[in-house]
């Protein structure tokens, strides 16, 4: 005799989260809208406060909502940035005086809203990769449509870029790669490593990450002719704000 399959209904907090998620993804609840609070969910579904809190926590952990202390939980919708690995670094981009970020933003508003530049002792990692004891470091935070999305720290051999526009806040048309080209060290090859992890406390603060949101860490080395390394760029991306695209020929 064949037994009938047993159907297990998901917990009530999951079903409530599913309904709220559907409202968010359908547009019924828009970016910045306040979600029903714990009291409202308790009254509507006849549930305990802990269950209501679990339902909201699901959406927060998915990156669809963000809590604001003393105010409530709000929808956090952000159209992901499509980061095209090869297109953004093509010589046709920076060689024509365009910023790499123009390829990422595609007409959306972006700003560098936190910037530091200084000469410093190279870390063991940077010294090994760049073959130098001192580096000039450019640290930036990028925001798109008012949302912090990426932290970046570009390091250059100090002796190579000393006294050049690479060490200035405004590097001019085409950015640092065009300036390296002016020095006869234009990048001809890039290597990127990508990994995911949970953010450090400082990264949570700077990127304003909701609880449970991971980051994507991209480490890129730029090489000039004859495989000479000219830049190490370590980027930390809000994973909920990015789609990484890479094209390959079979």
C-alpha positions as CSV (number, residue, x, y, z in Angstrom):
1,X,0.0,0.0,0.0
2,X,1.4,3.4,-1.0
3,X,1.4,6.0,1.7
4,X,0.2,9.5,1.0
5,X,2.9,12.2,1.1
6,X,3.0,14.2,4.2
7,X,2.9,18.0,3.7
8,X,4.6,20.1,6.3
9,X,3.4,23.6,6.5
10,X,6.1,26.2,7.1
11,X,6.2,28.0,10.5
12,X,3.9,31.0,10.8
13,X,6.8,33.5,11.0
14,X,8.0,32.2,7.6
15,X,4.5,32.6,6.1
16,X,4.3,36.1,7.4
17,X,7.7,36.9,6.0
18,X,6.7,35.4,2.6
19,X,3.7,37.7,2.4
20,X,5.6,40.8,3.3
21,X,8.4,39.8,0.8
22,X,5.7,39.4,-1.9
23,X,4.5,42.9,-1.2
24,X,8.0,44.3,-1.4
25,X,8.9,42.5,-4.6
26,X,5.6,43.4,-6.3
27,X,6.0,47.1,-5.5
28,X,3.1,47.3,-3.1
29,X,5.7,48.3,-0.5
30,X,8.4,50.6,-1.9
31,X,11.8,51.6,-0.8
32,X,11.7,53.5,2.5
33,X,8.2,52.3,3.4
34,X,7.7,51.2,7.0
35,X,6.8,47.6,7.5
36,X,4.0,46.6,9.9
37,X,5.6,46.6,13.4
38,X,5.6,43.8,16.0
39,X,2.4,45.0,17.6
40,X,0.6,45.2,14.3
41,X,1.7,41.7,13.3
42,X,0.7,40.4,16.7
43,X,-2.8,41.8,16.3
44,X,-3.3,40.8,12.7
45,X,-2.1,37.2,13.1
46,X,-2.7,36.4,16.8
47,X,0.9,35.6,17.4
48,X,3.5,36.2,20.1
49,X,5.9,39.1,20.0
50,X,8.8,36.7,19.5
51,X,7.1,35.2,16.4
52,X,6.5,38.7,14.9
53,X,10.2,39.6,15.6
54,X,11.3,36.4,13.8
55,X,9.2,37.3,10.7
56,X,10.8,40.7,10.5
57,X,14.2,39.3,11.1
58,X,13.9,37.1,8.0
59,X,13.5,40.1,5.8
60,X,16.3,42.0,7.6
61,X,18.7,39.1,7.1
62,X,17.7,38.9,3.4
63,X,18.7,42.5,3.0
64,X,15.1,43.5,2.0
65,X,14.5,45.5,5.2
66,X,16.5,47.6,7.7
67,X,15.7,48.4,11.3
68,X,15.9,51.9,12.6
69,X,16.3,52.2,16.3
70,X,13.2,53.6,18.0
71,X,11.4,53.9,14.7
72,X,10.6,50.5,13.1
73,X,11.7,48.3,10.2
74,X,11.8,49.8,6.7
75,X,12.0,48.4,3.2
76,X,15.5,48.6,1.7
77,X,15.3,48.2,-2.0
78,X,18.3,49.0,-4.2
79,X,18.7,48.2,-7.8
80,X,22.0,46.2,-8.0
81,X,25.0,47.6,-9.8
82,X,26.1,45.4,-12.6
83,X,29.9,45.2,-12.4
84,X,31.2,44.0,-15.8
85,X,34.7,42.7,-15.0
86,X,36.4,43.2,-18.4
87,X,34.4,46.1,-19.8
88,X,35.1,48.5,-16.9
89,X,38.8,47.9,-17.1
90,X,39.1,48.1,-20.9
91,X,41.7,50.6,-22.3
92,X,38.8,52.1,-24.4
93,X,37.3,53.2,-21.1
94,X,40.1,55.0,-19.2
95,X,42.2,55.6,-22.3
96,X,39.5,57.9,-23.6
97,X,39.4,59.9,-20.3
98,X,36.4,58.1,-18.9
99,X,36.2,57.0,-15.3
100,X,35.9,53.2,-14.6
101,X,32.9,54.0,-12.5
102,X,31.1,55.4,-15.5
103,X,30.9,51.8,-16.8
104,X,29.5,50.6,-13.4
105,X,27.0,53.3,-12.7
106,X,25.6,53.5,-16.3
107,X,24.1,57.0,-15.8
108,X,23.2,56.6,-12.1
109,X,24.4,59.1,-9.6
110,X,27.7,58.1,-7.9
111,X,30.0,60.0,-5.6
112,X,33.2,59.4,-3.6
113,X,32.0,60.6,-0.2
114,X,35.0,59.5,1.9
115,X,38.6,60.0,0.6
116,X,42.0,59.6,2.1
117,X,45.4,59.5,0.4
118,X,48.8,59.1,2.1
119,X,52.3,57.5,1.7
120,X,52.9,54.7,4.2
121,X,54.8,51.5,4.9
122,X,53.7,48.7,2.7
123,X,52.0,45.7,4.4
124,X,53.8,42.4,4.0
125,X,51.2,41.4,1.5
126,X,51.5,44.6,-0.6
127,X,55.3,44.6,-0.4
128,X,55.4,41.0,-1.7
129,X,53.0,41.7,-4.6
130,X,54.3,45.1,-5.6
131,X,58.0,44.6,-4.8
132,X,58.3,47.8,-2.7
133,X,58.7,48.9,0.9
134,X,56.5,52.0,0.7
135,X,53.3,52.7,-1.1
136,X,50.9,55.6,-1.9
137,X,47.4,54.5,-0.8
138,X,44.2,56.0,-2.1
139,X,41.2,55.0,0.1
140,X,37.7,55.7,-1.0
141,X,34.1,55.0,-0.2
142,X,31.7,55.0,-3.2
143,X,28.0,55.7,-2.9
144,X,25.4,55.2,-5.7
145,X,22.0,56.8,-5.5
146,X,22.8,57.9,-1.9
147,X,23.7,54.3,-0.8
148,X,27.3,53.4,0.3
149,X,28.2,50.4,-1.8
150,X,32.0,50.0,-1.9
151,X,35.2,50.6,0.0
152,X,38.4,50.6,-2.0
153,X,42.1,51.0,-1.2
154,X,44.4,51.3,-4.2
155,X,48.2,50.9,-3.5
156,X,51.0,52.0,-5.8
157,X,54.8,51.7,-5.5
158,X,55.8,54.9,-3.9
159,X,58.9,55.5,-6.0
160,X,56.8,55.1,-9.2
161,X,54.1,57.6,-8.5
162,X,55.8,60.1,-6.1
163,X,55.2,63.7,-7.3
164,X,52.6,62.7,-9.9
165,X,48.8,63.2,-10.1
166,X,48.3,59.7,-8.7
167,X,49.0,61.2,-5.3
168,X,46.5,64.0,-5.8
169,X,42.8,63.9,-5.0
170,X,41.9,64.7,-8.6
171,X,43.9,62.5,-10.9
172,X,42.4,64.0,-14.1
173,X,40.6,62.4,-17.1
174,X,40.9,58.6,-17.2
175,X,41.9,58.4,-13.6
176,X,45.0,56.6,-12.2
177,X,45.4,54.2,-15.1
178,X,45.7,57.1,-17.6
179,X,48.3,58.7,-15.3
180,X,50.2,55.5,-15.1
181,X,50.1,55.5,-18.9
182,X,51.6,59.0,-18.8
183,X,54.5,57.4,-16.9
184,X,55.0,54.7,-19.5
185,X,53.4,52.1,-17.1
186,X,49.9,51.7,-18.6
187,X,48.2,48.6,-17.4
188,X,48.1,45.8,-20.0
189,X,46.8,42.9,-17.8
190,X,44.7,42.6,-14.7
191,X,44.2,39.7,-12.2
192,X,41.2,39.7,-9.9
193,X,40.4,37.4,-7.0
194,X,36.9,37.3,-5.6
195,X,35.7,35.9,-2.3
196,X,32.8,36.4,0.1
197,X,32.8,36.8,3.9
198,X,31.0,38.5,6.7
199,X,31.9,42.1,7.2
200,X,34.2,43.5,9.9
201,X,32.6,46.0,12.4
202,X,34.2,49.0,10.6
203,X,32.9,47.8,7.3
204,X,29.4,47.5,8.7
205,X,29.6,51.1,9.9
206,X,31.0,52.6,6.7
207,X,28.8,50.6,4.3
208,X,25.7,50.9,6.6
209,X,25.1,47.2,6.2
210,X,21.9,45.6,7.6
211,X,22.4,42.7,10.0
212,X,23.4,39.5,8.2
213,X,24.6,41.1,5.0
214,X,27.9,39.7,3.7
215,X,30.5,41.5,1.7
216,X,32.3,40.6,-1.5
217,X,36.0,41.2,-1.4
218,X,37.8,41.8,-4.8
219,X,41.6,42.0,-4.9
220,X,43.0,43.2,-8.2
221,X,46.6,43.6,-9.4
222,X,47.3,45.7,-12.4
223,X,50.4,44.8,-14.5
224,X,52.2,47.0,-16.9
225,X,54.3,45.6,-19.8
226,X,56.8,42.8,-18.9
227,X,54.5,41.8,-16.0
228,X,55.5,44.7,-13.8
229,X,52.9,45.2,-11.0
230,X,51.8,48.8,-10.7
231,X,48.7,48.7,-8.5
232,X,47.1,46.5,-5.8
233,X,43.4,47.5,-5.3
234,X,41.5,45.8,-2.5
235,X,37.7,46.5,-2.7
236,X,35.0,45.6,-0.3
237,X,31.5,45.5,-1.8
238,X,28.1,45.3,-0.2
239,X,27.0,41.9,-1.6
240,X,23.3,43.0,-1.7
241,X,24.2,45.9,-4.0
242,X,26.1,44.1,-6.7
243,X,25.9,41.6,-9.6
244,X,29.3,40.6,-10.8
245,X,29.4,39.8,-14.6
246,X,32.3,38.1,-16.4
247,X,32.3,37.1,-20.0
248,X,34.2,34.1,-21.4
249,X,34.8,32.5,-24.8
250,X,34.4,28.7,-24.8
